[in-house]
Amino acid sequence: MPSSLPRSYKHAVTTVDIEHLKKRMVLVNPDPHVLFDRAVEECKRRPPPARSGKKLEVIKKDSLRCIERAHRFLDVYFGRVIETCPFIEDLHPLFRELLLLSVNVNDYKVCLSRLNSSRKILLKIFREEARRVKSSESPKEVLLARRSFFGRTLSVLETLDKCLKEIKLAQQAFLTLPELDVKLPTVVIAGAPNVGKSTLLRALTRAKPKVSPYPFTTRELIVGVLERKGLKIQLVDTPGLLDTPLEEKNKVEKQAVLAIRHIASLIFFVVDPTESCGFPLEFQKTVYDQLSLNFPGIKIVKIANKIDIATKEHVEKLERVFASADFIHVSAEKKQNIEKIFEALDSHFSLPYQG
């Protein structure tokens, strides 16, 4: 980020601070002509001119008030936009990389720098035209100086057209960042699409994710928090993972990967042994193997969901395909055996037994 940009605050990495930044952010209007019209309106709101005094002096004071109010509006507005825009390098790696999925960082930096430079140019224009007004020897010269101020101001704003849109896109991406607290111990719920991850999150926490029988319902990270024996634990429902290499994953899948990479203390890998999700067990095993390979340092707890409709044959095939019987068998929808998942959490986070 260019050193000329003001840095009046340090960007935060926790949910509370991210949400605070969202609330205080001043969204830029991407239309330069709308900004110009608002500056003109500020001019029109100036106090009425004095009724006494020399005509030329009255006109000068009135024009100075006009351009001063117009300039102040733009200067304060752009200053607040710059101050409240996210400095991507200061964000936690998770938030930073999520932004990079939809923001061209180089363009964003250049545009913030241009906005700051244009702010200085607008100040220079104001000072030059204000001096012209003060030194004018006739009402006509005053009028010409005022028109010059607005004409030059509009020209500067029009050069910002593309950058204003770029900054607005970056701000919108920032506002859609998930409400994650990176300081909390975090469990990431992963698995193939439609295996019941969102339903499991809803069963374990008070989160209310959108649940649908169709694959790929979860398009973003969904967060829930539970308190277990005095410890707050954050659970993150990720978009369904497909069995493609990391570099080939789409934008939605990458969100899941980033969540696992940066914040996961534990992974719940959900499997649908009934294959009613639309993905065969062999496919789900491939997803599991890729997850294990890419995140070897994170413990994975395997959860067999939809056990309320699973048959003996389903379970036998599950254990054969995964070459393992090490599953927690649950029905997230019916909340069957959910206590077994809580026991796994207690064990992983070394929480005291409460008999």
C-alpha positions as CSV (number, residue, x, y, z in Angstrom):
1,M,0.0,0.0,0.0
2,P,1.4,3.4,-0.9
3,S,2.9,5.1,2.1
4,S,1.1,8.3,1.2
5,L,-2.2,6.8,2.3
6,P,-3.4,7.6,5.8
7,R,-3.3,4.8,8.3
8,S,-5.3,6.1,11.3
9,Y,-6.2,2.6,12.5
10,K,-4.8,-0.9,12.4
11,H,-7.0,-3.5,10.8
12,A,-8.2,-6.2,13.1
13,V,-8.4,-9.9,12.8
14,T,-11.3,-10.9,15.1
15,T,-15.0,-11.1,14.3
16,V,-15.8,-8.1,16.6
17,D,-13.2,-5.9,14.9
18,I,-14.1,-7.0,11.4
19,E,-17.7,-6.2,12.1
20,H,-16.8,-2.8,13.5
21,L,-14.9,-2.0,10.4
22,K,-17.9,-3.1,8.3
23,K,-20.1,-0.7,10.2
24,R,-17.9,2.3,10.0
25,M,-17.0,1.8,6.3
26,V,-18.0,4.7,4.1
27,L,-19.1,3.2,0.7
28,V,-17.9,5.1,-2.3
29,N,-20.4,6.2,-4.9
30,P,-19.1,4.7,-8.2
31,D,-20.7,7.5,-10.3
32,P,-18.5,10.6,-10.5
33,H,-21.3,12.7,-11.9
34,V,-23.5,11.9,-8.8
35,L,-20.6,13.0,-6.6
36,F,-20.2,16.2,-8.6
37,D,-23.9,17.0,-8.3
38,R,-23.7,16.5,-4.6
39,A,-20.8,19.0,-4.5
40,V,-22.9,21.5,-6.4
41,E,-25.7,21.0,-3.9
42,E,-23.3,21.8,-1.1
43,C,-22.5,25.0,-2.9
44,K,-26.2,25.9,-3.1
45,R,-26.6,25.3,0.7
46,R,-24.2,28.2,1.5
47,P,-25.5,31.1,3.6
48,P,-27.3,33.9,1.7
49,P,-25.0,36.7,0.6
50,A,-24.8,39.9,2.8
51,R,-27.2,42.6,1.9
52,S,-24.8,45.4,2.6
53,G,-21.3,46.2,1.4
54,K,-19.7,46.7,-1.9
55,K,-21.2,44.6,-4.6
56,L,-17.9,43.0,-5.8
57,E,-16.8,42.1,-2.3
58,V,-20.2,40.6,-1.6
59,I,-20.0,38.5,-4.8
60,K,-16.5,37.4,-3.9
61,K,-17.4,36.2,-0.4
62,D,-20.5,34.4,-1.7
63,S,-18.4,32.6,-4.4
64,L,-15.7,31.7,-1.9
65,R,-18.3,30.1,0.4
66,C,-19.7,28.2,-2.6
67,I,-16.5,26.6,-3.8
68,E,-15.3,26.1,-0.2
69,R,-18.4,24.1,0.7
70,A,-18.2,22.1,-2.5
71,H,-14.6,21.3,-2.1
72,R,-15.0,20.4,1.6
73,F,-17.7,17.9,0.8
74,L,-15.5,16.1,-1.7
75,D,-12.4,16.3,0.5
76,V,-14.1,14.9,3.6
77,Y,-16.0,12.3,1.6
78,F,-12.9,10.9,-0.1
79,G,-10.9,11.1,3.1
80,R,-13.4,9.0,4.9
81,V,-13.6,6.5,2.1
82,I,-9.8,6.1,2.1
83,E,-9.7,5.9,5.9
84,T,-12.3,3.1,6.2
85,C,-11.3,1.0,3.2
86,P,-9.6,-2.3,4.2
87,F,-5.8,-2.4,4.0
88,I,-5.6,-6.0,2.8
89,E,-2.1,-6.7,4.1
90,D,-3.2,-5.9,7.7
91,L,-6.0,-8.6,7.6
92,H,-5.7,-12.0,9.0
93,P,-4.6,-14.5,6.3
94,L,-8.0,-16.1,6.1
95,F,-9.8,-12.8,5.4
96,R,-7.0,-11.6,3.2
97,E,-7.2,-14.6,1.0
98,L,-11.0,-14.6,0.8
99,L,-10.8,-11.1,-0.5
100,L,-8.2,-12.1,-3.1
101,L,-10.8,-14.5,-4.5
102,S,-12.8,-11.5,-5.8
103,V,-10.5,-8.5,-5.6
104,N,-7.6,-7.6,-7.9
105,V,-5.2,-6.3,-5.3
106,N,-2.9,-4.4,-7.6
107,D,-5.9,-2.5,-9.2
108,Y,-7.4,-1.9,-5.8
109,K,-4.1,-0.4,-4.4
110,V,-3.6,1.7,-7.5
111,C,-7.1,3.0,-7.3
112,L,-6.9,3.9,-3.6
113,S,-3.6,5.7,-4.3
114,R,-5.2,7.6,-7.2
115,L,-8.1,8.6,-5.0
116,N,-5.7,10.0,-2.5
117,S,-3.8,11.8,-5.2
118,S,-6.9,13.2,-6.8
119,R,-7.9,14.5,-3.4
120,K,-4.7,16.5,-3.3
121,I,-5.3,17.8,-6.9
122,L,-8.8,18.9,-5.9
123,L,-7.3,20.9,-3.0
124,K,-4.8,22.5,-5.4
125,I,-7.7,23.4,-7.7
126,F,-9.7,24.9,-4.9
127,R,-6.7,27.0,-3.6
128,E,-5.9,28.3,-7.1
129,E,-9.5,29.3,-7.9
130,A,-10.0,30.8,-4.5
131,R,-7.0,33.1,-5.1
132,R,-8.5,34.0,-8.5
133,V,-11.8,34.9,-6.8
134,K,-10.0,37.1,-4.3
135,S,-8.0,38.9,-6.9
136,S,-10.9,39.4,-9.3
137,E,-11.6,43.0,-10.3
138,S,-15.1,42.4,-11.6
139,P,-18.1,40.2,-11.0
140,K,-17.4,38.6,-14.4
141,E,-14.0,37.5,-13.3
142,V,-15.4,36.1,-10.1
143,L,-18.0,34.1,-12.1
144,L,-15.3,32.8,-14.5
145,A,-13.2,31.6,-11.5
146,R,-16.1,29.8,-10.0
147,R,-17.0,28.1,-13.3
148,S,-13.4,27.1,-13.7
149,F,-13.4,25.5,-10.2
150,F,-16.4,23.4,-11.0
151,G,-15.2,22.5,-14.5
152,R,-11.8,21.4,-13.4
153,T,-13.3,19.5,-10.4
154,L,-15.6,17.6,-12.7
155,S,-12.7,16.7,-15.0
156,V,-10.8,15.2,-12.1
157,L,-13.8,13.2,-10.9
158,E,-14.4,11.8,-14.4
159,T,-10.9,10.4,-14.5
160,L,-11.8,8.4,-11.4
161,D,-14.7,6.6,-13.0
162,K,-13.0,3.2,-13.3
163,C,-11.3,3.5,-9.9
164,L,-14.5,4.4,-8.1
165,K,-16.1,1.2,-9.4
166,E,-13.1,-0.9,-8.5
167,I,-13.1,0.4,-4.9
168,K,-16.8,-0.1,-4.6
169,L,-16.4,-3.8,-5.7
170,A,-13.6,-4.3,-3.1
171,Q,-15.8,-2.7,-0.4
172,Q,-18.7,-5.0,-1.3
173,A,-16.4,-8.0,-1.1
174,F,-15.2,-6.9,2.3
175,L,-18.7,-6.5,3.6
176,T,-19.5,-10.1,2.6
177,L,-16.6,-11.6,4.6
178,P,-17.9,-14.3,7.0
179,E,-18.4,-13.5,10.7
180,L,-15.4,-15.6,11.9
181,D,-13.5,-15.1,15.1
182,V,-10.0,-16.4,14.3
183,K,-9.1,-16.5,18.0
184,L,-11.7,-19.2,18.8
185,P,-10.9,-22.9,18.5
186,T,-12.5,-23.9,15.3
187,V,-14.0,-27.0,13.8
188,V,-14.4,-27.1,10.0
189,I,-17.3,-29.3,8.7
190,A,-16.2,-30.6,5.3
191,G,-17.3,-33.2,2.9
192,A,-18.8,-33.7,-0.6
193,P,-21.9,-31.7,-1.5
194,N,-25.3,-32.5,0.0
195,V,-24.1,-34.9,2.6
196,G,-25.7,-33.0,5.4
197,K,-23.0,-30.5,6.6
198,S,-25.4,-27.6,7.1
199,T,-27.9,-29.9,8.9
200,L,-25.2,-31.0,11.2
201,L,-24.2,-27.4,12.0
202,R,-27.8,-26.6,12.8
203,A,-28.0,-29.7,15.1
204,L,-24.9,-28.7,17.0
205,T,-25.3,-24.9,17.3
206,R,-27.9,-22.2,17.0
207,A,-26.9,-21.3,13.5
208,K,-29.6,-21.5,10.9
209,P,-28.0,-22.2,7.6
210,K,-30.2,-22.6,4.5
211,V,-30.8,-26.4,4.1
212,S,-31.9,-27.8,0.8
213,P,-32.0,-31.3,-0.8
214,Y,-30.1,-30.0,-3.8
215,P,-26.3,-30.1,-4.1
216,F,-24.2,-26.9,-3.8
217,T,-26.7,-25.1,-1.6
218,T,-24.0,-23.8,0.6
219,R,-22.3,-21.0,-1.4
220,E,-20.4,-19.4,1.4
221,L,-18.9,-20.1,4.8
222,I,-21.6,-20.4,7.5
223,V,-20.6,-20.1,11.1
224,G,-22.1,-21.3,14.4
225,V,-20.8,-21.2,17.9
226,L,-21.4,-23.6,20.7
227,E,-20.3,-23.4,24.3
228,R,-19.0,-26.7,25.7
229,K,-18.0,-26.9,29.4
230,G,-17.0,-23.2,29.5
231,L,-15.2,-23.3,26.1
232,K,-16.6,-21.5,23.1
233,I,-16.0,-23.5,19.9
234,Q,-16.6,-22.2,16.5
235,L,-18.0,-24.5,13.8
236,V,-17.8,-23.6,10.1
237,D,-19.9,-25.2,7.4
238,T,-18.0,-25.2,4.2
239,P,-19.2,-25.4,0.6
240,G,-19.2,-29.0,-0.7
241,L,-15.7,-30.0,-1.7
242,L,-15.1,-31.7,-5.0
243,D,-12.3,-34.1,-5.9
244,T,-10.3,-31.6,-8.0
245,P,-6.7,-30.5,-7.2
246,L,-6.5,-27.4,-5.1
247,E,-5.3,-25.3,-8.0
248,E,-8.3,-26.3,-10.1
249,K,-11.0,-25.7,-7.5
250,N,-13.6,-23.0,-8.2
251,K,-14.1,-19.9,-6.1
252,V,-16.7,-21.5,-3.7
253,E,-14.5,-24.5,-3.1
254,K,-11.5,-22.3,-2.4
255,Q,-13.4,-20.7,0.5
256,A,-13.6,-24.1,2.2
257,V,-10.0,-24.8,1.6
258,L,-8.9,-21.4,3.0
259,A,-11.1,-21.9,6.1
260,I,-9.4,-25.3,6.7
261,R,-5.9,-24.0,6.0
262,H,-6.0,-21.0,8.3
263,I,-8.3,-21.6,11.2
264,A,-9.2,-25.3,11.6
265,S,-8.3,-27.0,14.9
266,L,-10.3,-30.0,13.9
267,I,-12.1,-31.3,10.8
268,F,-15.5,-33.1,10.9
269,F,-15.6,-35.0,7.6
270,V,-19.2,-35.9,6.8
271,V,-20.0,-38.9,4.7
272,D,-23.4,-40.0,3.3
273,P,-23.3,-43.8,3.3
274,T,-26.7,-43.9,1.6
275,E,-25.3,-42.0,-1.4
276,S,-28.6,-40.1,-1.6
277,C,-26.5,-37.0,-1.8
278,G,-25.9,-37.9,-5.5
279,F,-22.2,-38.8,-5.0
280,P,-21.1,-42.4,-4.6
281,L,-18.9,-43.5,-1.7
282,E,-15.9,-43.9,-3.9
283,F,-16.2,-40.2,-4.8
284,Q,-16.5,-39.2,-1.2
285,K,-13.5,-41.3,-0.3
286,T,-11.5,-39.4,-3.0
287,V,-12.5,-36.1,-1.4
288,Y,-11.5,-37.5,2.0
289,D,-8.1,-38.7,0.7
290,Q,-7.3,-35.3,-0.8
291,L,-8.3,-33.5,2.4
292,S,-6.0,-35.8,4.4
293,L,-3.1,-35.4,2.0
294,N,-3.3,-31.6,1.9
295,F,-3.9,-31.0,5.6
296,P,-1.8,-33.7,7.3
297,G,-1.4,-31.7,10.5
298,I,-5.1,-31.4,11.3
299,K,-7.1,-34.2,12.9
300,I,-10.1,-35.5,11.0
301,V,-13.1,-37.1,12.7
302,K,-15.2,-39.1,10.2
303,I,-18.9,-38.8,10.6
304,A,-21.4,-41.1,8.9
305,N,-24.6,-39.1,8.5
306,K,-28.2,-40.1,7.6
307,I,-27.9,-43.3,9.7
308,D,-31.7,-43.1,10.2
309,I,-32.1,-44.2,6.6
310,A,-28.9,-46.2,6.2
311,T,-29.2,-50.0,5.8
312,K,-26.8,-52.7,7.0
313,E,-25.5,-52.9,3.4
314,H,-24.9,-49.2,3.3
315,V,-22.7,-49.4,6.5
316,E,-20.8,-52.4,5.2
317,K,-20.0,-50.7,1.9
318,L,-19.0,-47.5,3.8
319,E,-16.5,-49.5,5.9
320,R,-15.2,-51.4,2.9
321,V,-14.7,-48.3,0.7
322,F,-13.0,-46.3,3.4
323,A,-11.2,-49.4,4.8
324,S,-12.2,-48.2,8.2
325,A,-14.9,-48.7,10.8
326,D,-13.8,-45.6,12.7
327,F,-16.9,-43.5,12.1
328,I,-19.3,-41.7,14.4
329,H,-22.7,-42.7,13.1
330,V,-25.4,-40.0,13.4
331,S,-28.5,-38.6,12.0
332,A,-28.1,-34.8,11.9
333,E,-31.7,-34.3,10.9
334,K,-33.1,-36.5,13.7
335,K,-30.3,-35.5,16.1
336,Q,-29.5,-39.2,16.8
337,N,-26.1,-39.9,18.4
338,I,-25.2,-36.2,18.4
339,E,-23.8,-36.7,21.9
340,K,-21.0,-38.8,20.4
341,I,-19.9,-35.7,18.4
342,F,-19.8,-33.7,21.6
343,E,-17.7,-36.4,23.2
344,A,-15.3,-36.1,20.3
345,L,-15.1,-32.4,20.9
346,D,-14.4,-32.9,24.6
347,S,-11.7,-35.4,23.9
348,H,-9.9,-33.2,21.3
349,F,-10.0,-30.0,23.3
350,S,-9.2,-31.9,26.6
351,L,-12.4,-30.8,28.3
352,P,-13.2,-32.3,31.7
353,Y,-15.6,-35.2,32.0
354,Q,-18.9,-34.3,33.6
355,G,-20.7,-37.4,34.6
